[in-house]
Amino acid sequence: MTLKRAVAAAVFLAFANLAEVRAQAPPQPGPEHAILQRDVGTWDATVEAWLAPNTPPSISKGVNEGRMLGGFWLLDDFRSEFLGQPFEGRGTTGYDAGKKKYVGTWVDSMSPGLNTSESTWDEKTKTLSGYNEGPGPDGKPTKARGVTQWPDADSKVFSMYAPTPDGKEFLMMRITYKRRK
C-alpha cells in the first residue's frame, strides 16, 4: 500500500468514527446525579472548627452556593472567615460509575494543596460518607473522614473527623447549613 492510500484510509476511518460518535446519544445524568441536585442553591452556614481535641471551637458564619454543571457535576463556592481571616473554597463533586462512588475535589484560600474525596451514599439515612485526602497543616499527606447528613430538604450538616497521633479521630469541623428561601 502506498503512503497516499494509507493516509486516505486513515482519514476515511477517522471520519467514519466521527459520524458514528455523532449518531450516539450524549450521556444523560442518572439517579446518582439527582443526589447532587439536592445541594443546588444558596445555603447559610454556621462553621464550628476545633484546632485540637477537647478545645472550644472557633465559630463563624459563611455562605455556600451550589450549582450543577451539565447535570453531572456539583460546583460549590464557599465563603466564610476562619480565625479572623477571609476564607474561600471551591469544590467539585460527581459520580464515578466505574468506582460506584461519589468523587470530589476541594481547594481553598488557606491550603496550598488539592484535596480529593471518595464517598458513598446511604439512601436510608440520607448520608454521604467517605474520606478526603490531601496535605495536612504540616504539609504531609493526611486522610480525614467526612460525613454529610440531610435531616430534611432544607438543612444539612457536614462533619469532618481528623486523625490523631494515637490512631483515633476527633471532630475537627462541623458546618450546619440552612437553605436560603
N, C-alpha and C positions, 0 to 999 in steps of 0.2 A: 504494500500500500504506500502510495506517495504521501509526502508531508501534506500536500494540499487536501488530499482525500481524508487524511486523519483529522486535520483541523476542521474540515467541513462536517465530518461525522460527529466530532465533539460538540460543535456549535449546534447541530441538529438535535443531539441528545439533551443539551442544556435547555434549549427552547421547549422540547417535548416535556422535560421535567417541570419547567416553569408553568406550562399550561396545565399540567396535572395538579400542581400545588394550588394554582388559582381556582381550579374546579372544586377543591375541597372546601368544606365549610370551615370558617375560623373557629377556634376553640371557644367554648362558652363557659362562664362561671358555673360551678356546681354547688351542691348543698353545703360543702365545706366553706365556700366563699360567703355564703349567707351569714355564717357565724361572724365574719369580719364586718359585715354591714352594720351589726349592732353598735359598732364604735363610731359610726359616721355622725358628725355633728360637733357642737361646741360643748365642752364639759368644764365646769368649775371644779378645781381640785384643792384639797387640803393635804399638804405633804408633811408627814412626820418622818424624821430621819434620826437614827441613832448612830453616833460615831463609834460607840463601843457597847458591849453588853452592860446591862444594869446602869445605864446613864439616862438622864432625861433627854427626850427628843427635842430636836430643833423643829419648829413648826412654821410653815409658810403657806401662802396661797399661790395658786397657779391656774393656768388655763390650757386645755388641750383641744386642738382642732383636728378632727379626723375626717379624711375623705378617701374615696375609693379611686383607684387608677385602673380603668378598663374592667372593673368588676372583679379583678383578680388580687389586687394589692391594696392594703390599707396603708395610707400615709398619715403619720402622726406628726403634729407640730406642737411642741410643748414649751411653755414659757412660765417661769417662776423666779424665785430667789432662793439661793442656798447660802447659808452663813453670811447673809447680808450682801451677797453679790448677785447680779443678774445671772440667770441660768436659762439656757435654751437647749432643747434636744429635738432630734428628728429620728423617727422610726419608720421602718417598713415591715409589714407582716403579710405573708401569703401562705398558701397551702402547697406543699410539695407532695404530689401524688405518688411519686416513687418511694419516698420515705414514709408516707402516710402520717406526716406531722406538719404542724404549722412552723414556719421558719421566719426568722426576722433578723433585722439589723438595727443597731442603735448607735448614734453618735451624739455628743453633746459638747457644750462650751467649756466643760471642766475636765474632759477626758481626752488624752491625745490618741487613744486607740479605738478601733472598731470593736463593738460587742456584737456577737451573733447569738441567736437563740433557736432552740427546738422545743416545741411544746405539743401536748395532746389535749384534745377537747373531751370533757365528760359531760354529755348531754343531761344526764340525771341530776348532777349537782350544779350545772351551768358554770363549770370551772375550766379554765385553761391553765395547765401547769407544765412546767418544764425547767430547763436550765439556760442561763445566759453565760456566755464565756467571753472573756476579754481581759485586758490589762487591769490589775487592781491598783489601788492607790500607790503601791510601791513599784508599779510598772511590770510586775511579774504576772504571768497568766493566772487567772482565777476563774472559778466556776461558782455561780450563785444560783440558788433556786428561786424561781419566780412563779407566783400564783395569782391569777386574776379571777375573781368571783363576781357574778352578776346576780345580786339579790332580786332585782327587777329590771325592767327595760330602761329605766332612767337613772340607775345607780350601779356603780361597780367599785371594787376595792382591789388594788394591786398591792401585793406584799412581796418583798424581796428579802431572802434569807442568805446571809453571808457566812462563809465557813470561818470557824475559829481554829486556832493553832492545835487544839486538842481533838480536832476531827468532828466537832459538833457544829451547830449553826446558831445564829441569833438573828432576830428580826432587825434588819438594817433600815428598812424603809417600808412605809405604808402610805399609799396615796388613795384617798377616798374621793371619788368622782360623783358629781351630780350633773345630769344633763340640763343644759340651759333650754328653757322653753321659749 
